[in-house]
Amino acid sequence: MVKKIAIGIIAGFISGLFSTGGGLILVPAFSYFLNLDAVKARATSIMCILPMVITTSFFYAKNNYMDWKIGILCAIGGAIGSYVGSKILNKIPSYILKITFAIFLIYVGLKMIGIL
């Protein structure tokens, strides 16, 4: 119970600070600390993201940090993409998901520090 709450607190903190936390923090934590399989870890992280997003969005909107036009258009695209992604999730082997996720994180990390 304590481990699960701690994972939530860390993911929420990272979400509020960096606007991320779902896949980046929760999926690896669920997989390696709570021993969930890859598909269940992803599905569970999606459920956990909603309260974090609502809370963070409230404070970002209150401080006028949002570009509403971009946000709404990306949300529409995100809804379509998440529908397609969730439909093909069960068709991809777990090890491929892990490899793809790791490559994505490495790519984004290198891009953020300016190497790529």
C-alpha positions in Angstrom: 0.0 0.0 0.0 2.8 2.5 1.0 4.7 1.6 -2.2 1.7 2.3 -4.4 0.9 5.6 -2.7 4.6 6.7 -3.0 4.6 5.9 -6.7 1.5 8.0 -7.1 3.0 10.9 -5.1 6.2 10.8 -7.2 4.3 10.6 -10.5 2.0 13.5 -9.4 4.9 15.6 -8.4 6.7 15.0 -11.7 3.4 15.6 -13.6 2.9 19.0 -11.9 6.5 20.0 -12.3 7.3 18.8 -15.8 3.8 18.0 -17.3 4.6 14.4 -17.5 4.4 11.3 -15.3 2.0 8.8 -16.8 4.1 6.8 -19.1 7.5 8.1 -17.9 7.1 7.3 -14.2 4.1 5.1 -13.8 4.7 2.4 -16.4 8.3 1.6 -15.3 7.2 1.8 -11.6 4.3 -0.6 -12.2 6.4 -3.0 -14.2 9.4 -3.2 -12.0 8.2 -2.3 -8.5 4.7 -3.8 -8.6 5.5 -6.6 -11.2 2.6 -5.8 -13.5 2.9 -7.0 -17.1 3.5 -4.4 -19.8 0.0 -4.1 -21.0 -1.5 -3.9 -17.5 1.1 -1.3 -16.5 0.2 0.9 -19.4 -3.6 0.5 -18.9 -3.3 1.2 -15.2 -1.1 4.3 -15.8 -3.8 5.7 -18.1 -6.4 5.4 -15.3 -4.0 7.2 -12.9 -3.2 10.0 -15.3 -6.7 11.5 -15.3 -6.7 12.9 -11.8 -3.2 14.2 -12.3 -4.1 15.9 -15.5 -7.2 17.5 -14.1 -5.3 18.9 -11.1 -2.3 20.1 -13.1 -4.5 21.6 -15.8 -6.5 23.6 -13.2 -3.3 25.3 -11.9 -1.8 25.8 -15.3 -5.1 27.4 -16.5 -5.4 29.5 -13.4 -1.9 31.0 -14.1 -2.7 31.5 -17.8 0.0 29.1 -19.0 -2.2 27.3 -21.6 -2.6 27.9 -25.3 -6.2 26.8 -25.6 -6.4 26.5 -29.4 -3.3 24.2 -29.6 -4.5 22.3 -26.5 -8.0 21.6 -27.9 -6.7 20.6 -31.3 -4.1 18.3 -29.9 -6.7 16.8 -27.5 -8.8 15.9 -30.5 -5.8 14.3 -32.2 -4.9 12.6 -28.9 -8.3 11.1 -28.5 -8.1 9.6 -32.0 -4.6 8.4 -31.5 -5.3 6.8 -28.1 -8.3 5.0 -29.6 -6.1 3.5 -32.3 -3.2 2.8 -30.0 -5.4 1.0 -27.4 -6.9 -1.2 -30.2 -3.5 -2.4 -31.4 -2.0 -2.7 -27.9 -3.1 -6.4 -27.5 -1.6 -7.3 -30.9 2.0 -6.2 -30.0 4.2 -8.5 -27.9 5.2 -7.2 -24.5 8.9 -7.2 -25.2 8.4 -5.1 -28.4 6.4 -2.5 -26.3 9.3 -2.4 -23.7 12.0 -1.9 -26.4 9.9 0.7 -28.3 9.2 2.6 -25.1 12.9 2.6 -24.1 14.0 3.8 -27.6 11.4 6.6 -27.4 12.6 7.7 -24.0 16.3 7.7 -25.1 15.4 9.7 -28.2 13.4 12.3 -26.3 16.1 12.6 -23.7 18.8 13.1 -26.2 16.6 15.6 -28.1 15.9 17.6 -24.9 19.6 18.0 -24.0 20.4 19.0 -27.6 22.4 16.0 -28.8 19.9 15.3 -31.6 
